[in-house]
Amino acid sequence: MARAFSQIGEERERSVKALKRCHEDGLTDGSMADFFFPGLREVGLNEQHDEWFEQTWEAHAQVLKRYPKSHNTMNSLAWTAARANRRLPEARTMLVEALKLQPRQAAYLDTMGEIYFAERNRGKALEWSRKAVIRQPGDEMLLRQFDRFESGPFPLD
């Protein structure tokens, strides 16, 4: 994925094919969302971004049909939606359900912060991030998230 993004200017067609393979291989891998969807927007691949996000959404939805109480899948999909900056109201609704099942899960609290951050609501993002940090005070990733929500740039649309 890193190579494809780094070579998108010189080898666009080849890079897009490589990114497509990355997407197919990591279709329901929530960690793909961290860099994949923001990276697609950053390099201007908005059409692919939206198409691949919808495929990802549908794949997760199929998992949830089979396992409707899978709070981890709900969180992964909500996280992916927040990082893709798409379907945010639906992601929030889904995450509310996950939090009903696991109300003290720091990762899920952080995801709610990510949703608000994607909506450019810094105050609410910090509120939810603070809840996550309280639940897991020494977690470096959560602390970095709090700092990003506090002073980082909002994601691209």
Buried (B, 14 or more C-beta within 10 A) or exposed (E): BEEBBEEBEEBEEEBBEBBBEBBEEBBBBBEBBEBBBBBBBBBEBEEBBBEBBEEBBEEBBEBBEEEEEBBBBBBBBBBBBBBBBBBBEBBBEBBEBBBEBBEEBBBBBBBBBBBBBBBEBBEBBBBBBBBBBEBBEEBEEBBEBBEBBEEEEBBEE
